[in-house]
Amino acid sequence: DYTIEISKDNQNWTEVVNVKKNKLDKPKIFQTAEARYVRITATKPTQGADTAVRLYEIQVLGQKKS
C-alpha cells in the first residue's frame, strides 16, 4: 500500500494517489498535475509478511513553464 503526494512549495502537500491491496506487479499511474515536488509513502511494505519496501522504478515527467 502506498500514497503519492505532490507539492508546489515542499510544505503543503496534496494526496493524488492512494493505493491499497495492489495486486499488480507493475502498477501504472497516470496523473496530470502542477507540482514541483513528489513524495511516495509506503503505508504497508509488502503483500507478504516481511517488512521490506521494494520500489524498482519511478518516473516523474514534466516540462518547464514558458
All heavy atoms as TSV, in Angstrom:
chain	resi	resn	atom	element	x	y	z
A	1	ASP	N	N	0.853	-1.171	0.000
A	1	ASP	CA	C	0.000	0.000	0.000
A	1	ASP	C	C	0.901	1.237	0.000
A	1	ASP	O	O	1.940	1.247	0.660
A	1	ASP	CB	C	-0.880	0.019	1.235
A	1	ASP	CG	C	-1.827	-1.174	1.322
A	1	ASP	OD1	O	-1.843	-2.012	0.405
A	1	ASP	OD2	O	-2.548	-1.272	2.317
A	2	TYR	N	N	0.463	2.279	-0.686
A	2	TYR	CA	C	1.266	3.495	-0.719
A	2	TYR	C	C	0.415	4.689	-1.133
A	2	TYR	O	O	-0.680	4.541	-1.670
A	2	TYR	CB	C	2.455	3.361	-1.674
A	2	TYR	CG	C	2.073	3.048	-3.100
A	2	TYR	CD1	C	1.861	4.063	-4.018
A	2	TYR	CD2	C	1.919	1.732	-3.525
A	2	TYR	CE1	C	1.509	3.778	-5.321
A	2	TYR	CE2	C	1.574	1.441	-4.822
A	2	TYR	CZ	C	1.370	2.470	-5.721
A	2	TYR	OH	O	1.011	2.185	-7.012
A	3	THR	N	N	0.948	5.860	-0.834
A	3	THR	CA	C	0.326	7.097	-1.276
A	3	THR	C	C	1.352	7.897	-2.064
A	3	THR	O	O	2.558	7.772	-1.840
A	3	THR	CB	C	-0.176	7.960	-0.097
A	3	THR	OG1	O	0.930	8.305	0.730
A	3	THR	CG2	C	-1.223	7.239	0.720
A	4	ILE	N	N	0.861	8.713	-2.970
A	4	ILE	CA	C	1.702	9.654	-3.706
A	4	ILE	C	C	1.120	11.038	-3.460
A	4	ILE	O	O	-0.089	11.254	-3.598
A	4	ILE	CB	C	1.740	9.338	-5.206
A	4	ILE	CG1	C	2.307	7.934	-5.442
A	4	ILE	CG2	C	2.570	10.390	-5.951
A	4	ILE	CD1	C	2.277	7.493	-6.897
A	5	GLU	N	N	2.001	11.948	-3.059
A	5	GLU	CA	C	1.585	13.313	-2.790
A	5	GLU	C	C	2.416	14.280	-3.623
A	5	GLU	O	O	3.559	13.958	-3.981
A	5	GLU	CB	C	1.780	13.643	-1.309
A	5	GLU	CG	C	0.923	12.796	-0.384
A	5	GLU	CD	C	1.314	12.983	1.055
A	5	GLU	OE1	O	2.370	12.450	1.434
A	5	GLU	OE2	O	0.582	13.668	1.771
A	6	ILE	N	N	1.857	15.438	-3.911
A	6	ILE	CA	C	2.568	16.462	-4.670
A	6	ILE	C	C	2.506	17.786	-3.913
A	6	ILE	O	O	1.616	18.011	-3.090
A	6	ILE	CB	C	1.996	16.640	-6.089
A	6	ILE	CG1	C	0.517	17.036	-6.037
A	6	ILE	CG2	C	2.217	15.384	-6.928
A	6	ILE	CD1	C	-0.079	17.412	-7.388
A	7	SER	N	N	3.485	18.652	-4.225
A	7	SER	CA	C	3.539	19.953	-3.576
A	7	SER	C	C	4.199	20.955	-4.513
A	7	SER	O	O	5.089	20.606	-5.297
A	7	SER	CB	C	4.351	19.861	-2.279
A	7	SER	OG	O	4.561	21.140	-1.723
A	8	LYS	N	N	3.784	22.193	-4.412
A	8	LYS	CA	C	4.439	23.274	-5.149
A	8	LYS	C	C	5.531	23.931	-4.319
A	8	LYS	O	O	6.462	24.504	-4.868
A	8	LYS	CB	C	3.412	24.334	-5.558
A	8	LYS	CG	C	2.423	23.842	-6.591
A	8	LYS	CD	C	1.454	24.943	-6.964
A	8	LYS	CE	C	0.443	24.435	-7.974
A	8	LYS	NZ	N	-0.520	25.481	-8.349
A	9	ASP	N	N	5.437	23.835	-2.966
A	9	ASP	CA	C	6.362	24.555	-2.100
A	9	ASP	C	C	7.113	23.683	-1.088
A	9	ASP	O	O	7.842	24.192	-0.250
A	9	ASP	CB	C	5.609	25.658	-1.346
A	9	ASP	CG	C	4.505	25.097	-0.458
A	9	ASP	OD1	O	4.383	23.863	-0.310
A	9	ASP	OD2	O	3.738	25.919	0.082
A	10	ASN	N	N	6.938	22.373	-1.128
A	10	ASN	CA	C	7.584	21.422	-0.223
A	10	ASN	C	C	7.095	21.571	1.227
A	10	ASN	O	O	7.728	21.100	2.140
A	10	ASN	CB	C	9.109	21.534	-0.293
A	10	ASN	CG	C	9.809	20.287	0.230
A	10	ASN	OD1	O	9.246	19.206	0.246
A	10	ASN	ND2	N	11.035	20.441	0.660
A	11	GLN	N	N	5.965	22.244	1.421
A	11	GLN	CA	C	5.395	22.380	2.758
A	11	GLN	C	C	3.927	21.972	2.788
A	11	GLN	O	O	3.474	21.356	3.745
A	11	GLN	CB	C	5.544	23.812	3.255
A	11	GLN	CG	C	6.996	24.178	3.493
A	11	GLN	CD	C	7.136	25.511	4.183
A	11	GLN	OE1	O	6.233	25.955	4.882
A	11	GLN	NE2	N	8.264	26.165	3.976
A	12	ASN	N	N	3.187	22.326	1.766
A	12	ASN	CA	C	1.766	21.980	1.659
A	12	ASN	C	C	1.625	20.850	0.648
A	12	ASN	O	O	1.958	21.039	-0.527
A	12	ASN	CB	C	0.963	23.204	1.213
A	12	ASN	CG	C	1.081	24.337	2.199
A	12	ASN	OD1	O	0.660	24.215	3.334
A	12	ASN	ND2	N	1.692	25.430	1.783
A	13	TRP	N	N	1.146	19.700	1.117
A	13	TRP	CA	C	1.082	18.502	0.289
A	13	TRP	C	C	-0.362	18.117	-0.010
A	13	TRP	O	O	-1.239	18.249	0.842
A	13	TRP	CB	C	1.794	17.339	0.978
A	13	TRP	CG	C	3.263	17.589	1.089
A	13	TRP	CD1	C	3.908	18.232	2.108
A	13	TRP	CD2	C	4.252	17.247	0.138
A	13	TRP	NE1	N	5.249	18.287	1.834
A	13	TRP	CE2	C	5.496	17.693	0.633
A	13	TRP	CE3	C	4.218	16.608	-1.090
A	13	TRP	CZ2	C	6.679	17.519	-0.053
A	13	TRP	CZ3	C	5.408	16.419	-1.778
A	13	TRP	CH2	C	6.615	16.873	-1.258
A	14	THR	N	N	-0.568	17.592	-1.232
A	14	THR	CA	C	-1.877	17.115	-1.660
A	14	THR	C	C	-1.748	15.663	-2.098
A	14	THR	O	O	-0.924	15.346	-2.966
A	14	THR	CB	C	-2.403	17.956	-2.847
A	14	THR	OG1	O	-2.472	19.320	-2.431
A	14	THR	CG2	C	-3.770	17.470	-3.295
A	15	GLU	N	N	-2.549	14.796	-1.514
A	15	GLU	CA	C	-2.537	13.382	-1.910
A	15	GLU	C	C	-3.246	13.242	-3.252
A	15	GLU	O	O	-4.373	13.686	-3.424
A	15	GLU	CB	C	-3.249	12.543	-0.857
A	15	GLU	CG	C	-3.210	11.059	-1.144
A	15	GLU	CD	C	-3.894	10.258	-0.062
A	15	GLU	OE1	O	-3.303	10.097	1.011
A	15	GLU	OE2	O	-5.031	9.810	-0.311
A	16	VAL	N	N	-2.569	12.613	-4.223
A	16	VAL	CA	C	-3.160	12.422	-5.552
A	16	VAL	C	C	-3.401	10.946	-5.866
A	16	VAL	O	O	-4.170	10.632	-6.761
A	16	VAL	CB	C	-2.302	13.076	-6.664
A	16	VAL	CG1	C	-2.334	14.587	-6.545
A	16	VAL	CG2	C	-0.881	12.560	-6.649
A	17	VAL	N	N	-2.742	10.045	-5.137
A	17	VAL	CA	C	-2.923	8.601	-5.342
A	17	VAL	C	C	-2.882	7.915	-3.990
A	17	VAL	O	O	-2.031	8.221	-3.155
A	17	VAL	CB	C	-1.807	8.026	-6.255
A	17	VAL	CG1	C	-1.915	6.514	-6.357
A	17	VAL	CG2	C	-1.846	8.651	-7.631
A	18	ASN	N	N	-3.804	6.972	-3.786
A	18	ASN	CA	C	-3.822	6.166	-2.574
A	18	ASN	C	C	-4.133	4.731	-3.000
A	18	ASN	O	O	-5.267	4.420	-3.346
A	18	ASN	CB	C	-4.874	6.676	-1.591
A	18	ASN	CG	C	-4.803	5.985	-0.255
A	18	ASN	OD1	O	-4.383	4.841	-0.158
A	18	ASN	ND2	N	-5.234	6.668	0.785
A	19	VAL	N	N	-3.122	3.879	-3.000
A	19	VAL	CA	C	-3.264	2.502	-3.478
A	19	VAL	C	C	-3.279	1.556	-2.279
A	19	VAL	O	O	-2.393	1.612	-1.427
A	19	VAL	CB	C	-2.104	2.128	-4.436
A	19	VAL	CG1	C	-2.179	0.662	-4.824
A	19	VAL	CG2	C	-2.144	3.009	-5.669
A	20	LYS	N	N	-4.294	0.686	-2.249
A	20	LYS	CA	C	-4.405	-0.324	-1.203
A	20	LYS	C	C	-4.657	-1.678	-1.845
A	20	LYS	O	O	-5.354	-1.771	-2.840
A	20	LYS	CB	C	-5.548	0.016	-0.250
A	20	LYS	CG	C	-5.285	1.283	0.519
A	20	LYS	CD	C	-6.376	1.564	1.498
A	20	LYS	CE	C	-6.010	2.845	2.212
A	20	LYS	NZ	N	-6.776	3.091	3.378
A	21	LYS	N	N	-4.039	-2.706	-1.274
A	21	LYS	CA	C	-4.200	-4.085	-1.742
A	21	LYS	C	C	-3.875	-4.218	-3.229
A	21	LYS	O	O	-4.607	-4.837	-3.990
A	21	LYS	CB	C	-5.606	-4.598	-1.440
A	21	LYS	CG	C	-5.893	-4.636	0.047
A	21	LYS	CD	C	-7.250	-5.211	0.339
A	21	LYS	CE	C	-7.473	-5.188	1.840
A	21	LYS	NZ	N	-8.742	-5.749	2.227
A	22	ASN	N	N	-2.760	-3.637	-3.621
A	22	ASN	CA	C	-2.316	-3.683	-5.010
A	22	ASN	C	C	-1.976	-5.115	-5.408
A	22	ASN	O	O	-1.228	-5.784	-4.729
A	22	ASN	CB	C	-1.098	-2.787	-5.191
A	22	ASN	CG	C	-0.562	-2.839	-6.598
A	22	ASN	OD1	O	-1.319	-2.834	-7.542
A	22	ASN	ND2	N	0.750	-2.898	-6.716
A	23	LYS	N	N	-2.526	-5.577	-6.502
A	23	LYS	CA	C	-2.265	-6.929	-6.990
A	23	LYS	C	C	-1.371	-6.929	-8.233
A	23	LYS	O	O	-0.981	-7.973	-8.720
A	23	LYS	CB	C	-3.577	-7.649	-7.318
A	23	LYS	CG	C	-4.508	-7.776	-6.139
A	23	LYS	CD	C	-3.946	-8.668	-5.063
A	23	LYS	CE	C	-4.925	-8.814	-3.923
A	23	LYS	NZ	N	-4.366	-9.409	-2.743
A	24	LEU	N	N	-1.070	-5.762	-8.767
A	24	LEU	CA	C	-0.273	-5.678	-9.992
A	24	LEU	C	C	1.216	-5.683	-9.682
A	24	LEU	O	O	1.663	-5.060	-8.730
A	24	LEU	CB	C	-0.625	-4.397	-10.757
A	24	LEU	CG	C	-2.075	-4.233	-11.185
A	24	LEU	CD1	C	-2.283	-2.857	-11.798
A	24	LEU	CD2	C	-2.461	-5.304	-12.175
A	25	ASP	N	N	1.982	-6.383	-10.520
A	25	ASP	CA	C	3.432	-6.345	-10.374
A	25	ASP	C	C	3.969	-4.972	-10.746
A	25	ASP	O	O	4.918	-4.482	-10.155
A	25	ASP	CB	C	4.097	-7.394	-11.270
A	25	ASP	CG	C	3.865	-8.801	-10.755
A	25	ASP	OD1	O	3.597	-8.964	-9.559
A	25	ASP	OD2	O	3.955	-9.732	-11.562
A	26	LYS	N	N	3.377	-4.364	-11.759
A	26	LYS	CA	C	3.833	-3.070	-12.257
A	26	LYS	C	C	2.637	-2.135	-12.425
A	26	LYS	O	O	2.127	-1.964	-13.524
A	26	LYS	CB	C	4.551	-3.237	-13.593
A	26	LYS	CG	C	5.801	-4.076	-13.509
A	26	LYS	CD	C	6.431	-4.223	-14.872
A	26	LYS	CE	C	7.637	-5.126	-14.802
A	26	LYS	NZ	N	8.251	-5.335	-16.092
A	27	PRO	N	N	2.172	-1.542	-11.338
A	27	PRO	CA	C	1.038	-0.628	-11.485
A	27	PRO	C	C	1.440	0.610	-12.266
A	27	PRO	O	O	2.547	1.113	-12.119
A	27	PRO	CB	C	0.673	-0.278	-10.048
A	27	PRO	CG	C	1.919	-0.507	-9.275
A	27	PRO	CD	C	2.633	-1.621	-9.961
A	28	LYS	N	N	0.560	1.077	-13.119
A	28	LYS	CA	C	0.799	2.280	-13.898
A	28	LYS	C	C	-0.185	3.339	-13.429
A	28	LYS	O	O	-1.385	3.113	-13.411
A	28	LYS	CB	C	0.636	2.019	-15.381
A	28	LYS	CG	C	1.693	1.075	-15.892
A	28	LYS	CD	C	1.653	0.954	-17.387
A	28	LYS	CE	C	2.706	-0.060	-17.777
A	28	LYS	NZ	N	3.313	0.175	-19.016
A	29	ILE	N	N	0.349	4.458	-13.046
A	29	ILE	CA	C	-0.475	5.552	-12.567
A	29	ILE	C	C	-0.202	6.751	-13.449
A	29	ILE	O	O	0.937	7.163	-13.613
A	29	ILE	CB	C	-0.139	5.890	-11.103
A	29	ILE	CG1	C	-0.413	4.680	-10.228
A	29	ILE	CG2	C	-0.908	7.110	-10.637
A	29	ILE	CD1	C	0.121	4.798	-8.843
A	30	PHE	N	N	-1.242	7.275	-14.027
A	30	PHE	CA	C	-1.115	8.459	-14.866
A	30	PHE	C	C	-1.829	9.596	-14.161
A	30	PHE	O	O	-3.023	9.518	-13.915
A	30	PHE	CB	C	-1.739	8.210	-16.242
A	30	PHE	CG	C	-1.064	7.097	-16.989
A	30	PHE	CD1	C	-1.541	5.807	-16.913
A	30	PHE	CD2	C	0.062	7.346	-17.756
A	30	PHE	CE1	C	-0.922	4.769	-17.589
A	30	PHE	CE2	C	0.696	6.321	-18.425
A	30	PHE	CZ	C	0.204	5.032	-18.349
A	31	GLN	N	N	-1.105	10.598	-13.845
A	31	GLN	CA	C	-1.661	11.724	-13.111
A	31	GLN	C	C	-1.153	13.015	-13.742
A	31	GLN	O	O	0.029	13.156	-13.989
A	31	GLN	CB	C	-1.208	11.655	-11.647
A	31	GLN	CG	C	-1.750	12.746	-10.765
A	31	GLN	CD	C	-3.218	12.564	-10.452
A	31	GLN	OE1	O	-3.679	11.446	-10.303
A	31	GLN	NE2	N	-3.934	13.644	-10.365
A	32	THR	N	N	-2.044	13.924	-14.014
A	32	THR	CA	C	-1.665	15.225	-14.536
A	32	THR	C	C	-1.881	16.255	-13.450
A	32	THR	O	O	-2.996	16.401	-12.952
A	32	THR	CB	C	-2.502	15.587	-15.773
A	32	THR	OG1	O	-2.317	14.575	-16.759
A	32	THR	CG2	C	-2.081	16.911	-16.344
A	33	ALA	N	N	-0.820	16.925	-13.065
A	33	ALA	CA	C	-0.922	17.919	-12.005
A	33	ALA	C	C	0.268	18.862	-12.088
A	33	ALA	O	O	1.320	18.512	-12.615
A	33	ALA	CB	C	-0.961	17.247	-10.644
A	34	GLU	N	N	0.084	20.040	-11.549
A	34	GLU	CA	C	1.174	21.004	-11.484
A	34	GLU	C	C	1.818	20.894	-10.111
A	34	GLU	O	O	1.163	21.088	-9.086
A	34	GLU	CB	C	0.648	22.414	-11.706
A	34	GLU	CG	C	1.749	23.449	-11.779
A	34	GLU	CD	C	1.221	24.826	-12.092
A	34	GLU	OE1	O	0.239	24.934	-12.852
A	34	GLU	OE2	O	1.787	25.794	-11.561
A	35	ALA	N	N	3.109	20.567	-10.087
A	35	ALA	CA	C	3.824	20.411	-8.825
A	35	ALA	C	C	5.318	20.531	-9.066
A	35	ALA	O	O	5.793	20.337	-10.184
A	35	ALA	CB	C	3.509	19.067	-8.185
A	36	ARG	N	N	6.025	20.822	-8.022
A	36	ARG	CA	C	7.485	20.845	-8.086
A	36	ARG	C	C	8.079	19.643	-7.354
A	36	ARG	O	O	9.153	19.173	-7.679
A	36	ARG	CB	C	7.999	22.137	-7.466
A	36	ARG	CG	C	9.484	22.262	-7.550
A	36	ARG	CD	C	9.960	23.608	-7.104
A	36	ARG	NE	N	11.406	23.685	-7.252
A	36	ARG	CZ	C	12.130	24.674	-6.827
A	36	ARG	NH1	N	11.557	25.709	-6.254
A	36	ARG	NH2	N	13.422	24.663	-6.979
A	37	TYR	N	N	7.366	19.144	-6.347
A	37	TYR	CA	C	7.855	18.049	-5.515
A	37	TYR	C	C	6.866	16.886	-5.556
A	37	TYR	O	O	5.668	17.076	-5.628
A	37	TYR	CB	C	8.013	18.511	-4.061
A	37	TYR	CG	C	8.923	19.696	-3.900
A	37	TYR	CD1	C	8.410	20.985	-3.885
A	37	TYR	CD2	C	10.294	19.535	-3.780
A	37	TYR	CE1	C	9.236	22.085	-3.743
A	37	TYR	CE2	C	11.136	20.616	-3.649
A	37	TYR	CZ	C	10.602	21.904	-3.632
A	37	TYR	OH	O	11.421	22.982	-3.501
A	38	VAL	N	N	7.420	15.668	-5.467
A	38	VAL	CA	C	6.619	14.443	-5.428
A	38	VAL	C	C	7.184	13.569	-4.323
A	38	VAL	O	O	8.400	13.422	-4.207
A	38	VAL	CB	C	6.681	13.678	-6.769
A	38	VAL	CG1	C	5.926	12.370	-6.686
A	38	VAL	CG2	C	6.172	14.537	-7.903
A	39	ARG	N	N	6.298	13.002	-3.501
A	39	ARG	CA	C	6.781	12.045	-2.495
A	39	ARG	C	C	5.872	10.829	-2.459
A	39	ARG	O	O	4.660	10.915	-2.656
A	39	ARG	CB	C	6.918	12.685	-1.123
A	39	ARG	CG	C	5.638	12.984	-0.399
A	39	ARG	CD	C	5.924	13.582	0.964
A	39	ARG	NE	N	4.706	14.021	1.628
A	39	ARG	CZ	C	4.678	14.787	2.688
A	39	ARG	NH1	N	5.805	15.224	3.210
A	39	ARG	NH2	N	3.529	15.128	3.234
A	40	ILE	N	N	6.501	9.694	-2.214
A	40	ILE	CA	C	5.803	8.415	-2.103
A	40	ILE	C	C	5.988	7.924	-0.675
A	40	ILE	O	O	7.103	7.916	-0.157
A	40	ILE	CB	C	6.369	7.374	-3.083
A	40	ILE	CG1	C	6.210	7.866	-4.513
A	40	ILE	CG2	C	5.689	6.028	-2.893
A	40	ILE	CD1	C	6.896	6.992	-5.527
A	41	THR	N	N	4.890	7.500	-0.051
A	41	THR	CA	C	4.952	6.972	1.307
A	41	THR	C	C	4.392	5.559	1.301
A	41	THR	O	O	3.247	5.340	0.897
A	41	THR	CB	C	4.122	7.845	2.273
A	41	THR	OG1	O	4.596	9.191	2.204
A	41	THR	CG2	C	4.229	7.335	3.695
A	42	ALA	N	N	5.208	4.591	1.718
A	42	ALA	CA	C	4.735	3.205	1.843
A	42	ALA	C	C	3.958	3.092	3.141
A	42	ALA	O	O	4.473	3.388	4.215
A	42	ALA	CB	C	5.910	2.237	1.843
A	43	THR	N	N	2.702	2.704	3.041
A	43	THR	CA	C	1.873	2.549	4.234
A	43	THR	C	C	1.780	1.087	4.678
A	43	THR	O	O	1.440	0.805	5.818
A	43	THR	CB	C	0.461	3.111	4.004
A	43	THR	OG1	O	-0.110	2.492	2.854
A	43	THR	CG2	C	0.514	4.615	3.785
A	44	LYS	N	N	2.079	0.166	3.779
A	44	LYS	CA	C	2.212	-1.263	4.090
A	44	LYS	C	C	3.324	-1.776	3.190
A	44	LYS	O	O	3.206	-1.711	1.969
A	44	LYS	CB	C	0.915	-2.018	3.819
A	44	LYS	CG	C	1.010	-3.492	4.182
A	44	LYS	CD	C	-0.335	-4.190	4.011
A	44	LYS	CE	C	-0.247	-5.618	4.465
A	44	LYS	NZ	N	-0.029	-6.547	3.368
A	45	PRO	N	N	4.408	-2.257	3.751
A	45	PRO	CA	C	5.595	-2.565	2.950
A	45	PRO	C	C	5.403	-3.563	1.811
A	45	PRO	O	O	5.768	-3.273	0.695
A	45	PRO	CB	C	6.589	-3.099	3.969
A	45	PRO	CG	C	6.141	-2.534	5.272
A	45	PRO	CD	C	4.657	-2.440	5.160
A	46	THR	N	N	4.858	-4.741	2.060
A	46	THR	CA	C	4.727	-5.745	1.012
A	46	THR	C	C	3.382	-6.446	1.109
A	46	THR	O	O	2.628	-6.253	2.054
A	46	THR	CB	C	5.818	-6.835	1.107
A	46	THR	OG1	O	5.619	-7.550	2.317
A	46	THR	CG2	C	7.213	-6.263	1.059
A	47	GLN	N	N	3.133	-7.301	0.133
A	47	GLN	CA	C	1.912	-8.096	0.156
A	47	GLN	C	C	2.046	-9.285	1.102
A	47	GLN	O	O	1.073	-9.872	1.515
A	47	GLN	CB	C	1.583	-8.591	-1.254
A	47	GLN	CG	C	1.276	-7.454	-2.195
A	47	GLN	CD	C	1.160	-7.925	-3.626
A	47	GLN	OE1	O	1.511	-9.047	-3.962
A	47	GLN	NE2	N	0.677	-7.053	-4.492
A	48	GLY	N	N	3.292	-9.631	1.435
A	48	GLY	CA	C	3.548	-10.773	2.310
A	48	GLY	C	C	3.734	-10.345	3.749
A	48	GLY	O	O	3.278	-9.287	4.178
A	49	ALA	N	N	4.452	-11.174	4.495
A	49	ALA	CA	C	4.629	-10.935	5.922
A	49	ALA	C	C	5.915	-10.180	6.259
A	49	ALA	O	O	6.081	-9.737	7.380
A	49	ALA	CB	C	4.620	-12.273	6.654
A	50	ASP	N	N	6.828	-10.010	5.305
A	50	ASP	CA	C	8.075	-9.321	5.634
A	50	ASP	C	C	7.850	-7.808	5.682
A	50	ASP	O	O	6.765	-7.305	5.420
A	50	ASP	CB	C	9.194	-9.684	4.666
A	50	ASP	CG	C	8.940	-9.239	3.238
A	50	ASP	OD1	O	7.934	-8.573	2.990
A	50	ASP	OD2	O	9.766	-9.555	2.370
A	51	THR	N	N	8.891	-7.071	6.041
A	51	THR	CA	C	8.746	-5.622	6.213
A	51	THR	C	C	9.515	-4.824	5.162
A	51	THR	O	O	9.765	-3.640	5.348
A	51	THR	CB	C	9.231	-5.205	7.614
A	51	THR	OG1	O	10.596	-5.592	7.769
A	51	THR	CG2	C	8.378	-5.840	8.695
A	52	ALA	N	N	9.867	-5.454	4.069
A	52	ALA	CA	C	10.655	-4.783	3.033
A	52	ALA	C	C	9.768	-3.931	2.127
A	52	ALA	O	O	8.639	-4.283	1.826
A	52	ALA	CB	C	11.395	-5.811	2.190
A	53	VAL	N	N	10.306	-2.808	1.707
A	53	VAL	CA	C	9.670	-1.976	0.689
A	53	VAL	C	C	10.501	-2.129	-0.570
A	53	VAL	O	O	11.714	-1.955	-0.547
A	53	VAL	CB	C	9.627	-0.497	1.123
A	53	VAL	CG1	C	9.131	0.372	-0.015
A	53	VAL	CG2	C	8.748	-0.326	2.343
A	54	ARG	N	N	9.856	-2.469	-1.659
A	54	ARG	CA	C	10.569	-2.673	-2.926
A	54	ARG	C	C	10.013	-1.708	-3.964
A	54	ARG	O	O	8.892	-1.866	-4.420
A	54	ARG	CB	C	10.411	-4.112	-3.388
A	54	ARG	CG	C	11.084	-5.085	-2.457
A	54	ARG	CD	C	10.816	-6.530	-2.879
A	54	ARG	NE	N	11.420	-7.449	-1.949
A	54	ARG	CZ	C	10.852	-7.904	-0.845
A	54	ARG	NH1	N	9.630	-7.520	-0.533
A	54	ARG	NH2	N	11.464	-8.736	-0.044
A	55	LEU	N	N	10.805	-0.730	-4.290
A	55	LEU	CA	C	10.452	0.250	-5.304
A	55	LEU	C	C	11.534	0.174	-6.366
A	55	LEU	O	O	12.656	0.596	-6.151
A	55	LEU	CB	C	10.381	1.649	-4.698
A	55	LEU	CG	C	10.061	2.778	-5.652
A	55	LEU	CD1	C	8.676	2.598	-6.259
A	55	LEU	CD2	C	10.145	4.106	-4.928
A	56	TYR	N	N	11.207	-0.405	-7.495
A	56	TYR	CA	C	12.205	-0.657	-8.520
A	56	TYR	C	C	12.358	0.501	-9.500
A	56	TYR	O	O	13.421	0.731	-10.028
A	56	TYR	CB	C	11.877	-1.944	-9.277
A	56	TYR	CG	C	11.920	-3.152	-8.374
A	56	TYR	CD1	C	10.756	-3.763	-7.944
A	56	TYR	CD2	C	13.133	-3.659	-7.927
A	56	TYR	CE1	C	10.798	-4.863	-7.097
A	56	TYR	CE2	C	13.184	-4.753	-7.081
A	56	TYR	CZ	C	12.008	-5.352	-6.675
A	56	TYR	OH	O	12.046	-6.429	-5.837
A	57	GLU	N	N	11.293	1.205	-9.742
A	57	GLU	CA	C	11.387	2.304	-10.701
A	57	GLU	C	C	10.226	3.272	-10.506
A	57	GLU	O	O	9.109	2.873	-10.204
A	57	GLU	CB	C	11.335	1.766	-12.128
A	57	GLU	CG	C	11.427	2.824	-13.187
A	57	GLU	CD	C	11.390	2.259	-14.597
A	57	GLU	OE1	O	11.391	1.023	-14.772
A	57	GLU	OE2	O	11.363	3.054	-15.530
A	58	ILE	N	N	10.531	4.539	-10.665
A	58	ILE	CA	C	9.501	5.563	-10.697
A	58	ILE	C	C	9.930	6.593	-11.741
A	58	ILE	O	O	11.117	6.887	-11.873
A	58	ILE	CB	C	9.284	6.240	-9.324
A	58	ILE	CG1	C	8.187	7.293	-9.439
A	58	ILE	CG2	C	10.558	6.820	-8.776
A	58	ILE	CD1	C	7.770	7.906	-8.136
A	59	GLN	N	N	8.974	7.081	-12.478
A	59	GLN	CA	C	9.243	8.114	-13.460
A	59	GLN	C	C	8.314	9.291	-13.186
A	59	GLN	O	O	7.099	9.109	-13.081
A	59	GLN	CB	C	9.015	7.618	-14.880
A	59	GLN	CG	C	10.005	6.586	-15.329
A	59	GLN	CD	C	9.769	6.178	-16.777
A	59	GLN	OE1	O	8.776	6.535	-17.384
A	59	GLN	NE2	N	10.695	5.423	-17.313
A	60	VAL	N	N	8.905	10.438	-13.041
A	60	VAL	CA	C	8.142	11.678	-12.911
A	60	VAL	C	C	8.572	12.557	-14.071
A	60	VAL	O	O	9.730	12.937	-14.167
A	60	VAL	CB	C	8.417	12.376	-11.563
A	60	VAL	CG1	C	7.660	13.686	-11.481
A	60	VAL	CG2	C	8.052	11.451	-10.405
A	61	LEU	N	N	7.654	12.827	-14.950
A	61	LEU	CA	C	7.968	13.586	-16.156
A	61	LEU	C	C	7.319	14.956	-16.084
A	61	LEU	O	O	6.216	15.106	-15.556
A	61	LEU	CB	C	7.472	12.837	-17.388
A	61	LEU	CG	C	7.919	11.385	-17.504
A	61	LEU	CD1	C	7.231	10.711	-18.658
A	61	LEU	CD2	C	9.424	11.297	-17.641
A	62	GLY	N	N	7.983	15.929	-16.604
A	62	GLY	CA	C	7.421	17.260	-16.564
A	62	GLY	C	C	7.990	18.131	-17.661
A	62	GLY	O	O	8.818	17.708	-18.455
A	63	GLN	N	N	7.524	19.342	-17.671
A	63	GLN	CA	C	8.022	20.295	-18.652
A	63	GLN	C	C	8.128	21.661	-17.996
A	63	GLN	O	O	7.417	21.957	-17.042
A	63	GLN	CB	C	7.118	20.377	-19.868
A	63	GLN	CG	C	5.718	20.838	-19.557
A	63	GLN	CD	C	4.817	20.750	-20.771
A	63	GLN	OE1	O	5.001	19.891	-21.618
A	63	GLN	NE2	N	3.851	21.626	-20.859
A	64	LYS	N	N	9.033	22.458	-18.494
A	64	LYS	CA	C	9.201	23.802	-17.971
A	64	LYS	C	C	8.053	24.675	-18.415
A	64	LYS	O	O	7.563	24.553	-19.546
A	64	LYS	CB	C	10.515	24.408	-18.458
A	64	LYS	CG	C	11.728	23.760	-17.857
A	64	LYS	CD	C	12.971	24.476	-18.338
A	64	LYS	CE	C	14.209	23.823	-17.763
A	64	LYS	NZ	N	15.429	24.512	-18.184
A	65	LYS	N	N	7.637	25.541	-17.517
A	65	LYS	CA	C	6.600	26.506	-17.886
A	65	LYS	C	C	7.234	27.585	-18.747
A	65	LYS	O	O	8.355	27.995	-18.512
A	65	LYS	CB	C	6.001	27.126	-16.627
A	65	LYS	CG	C	5.164	26.170	-15.829
A	65	LYS	CD	C	4.654	26.832	-14.591
A	65	LYS	CE	C	3.267	27.317	-14.861
A	65	LYS	NZ	N	2.628	27.886	-13.677
A	66	SER	N	N	6.513	28.022	-19.730
A	66	SER	CA	C	7.054	29.058	-20.600
A	66	SER	C	C	6.714	30.439	-20.097
A	66	SER	O	O	5.938	30.645	-19.231
A	66	SER	CB	C	6.540	28.890	-22.006
A	66	SER	OG	O	5.141	28.817	-22.017
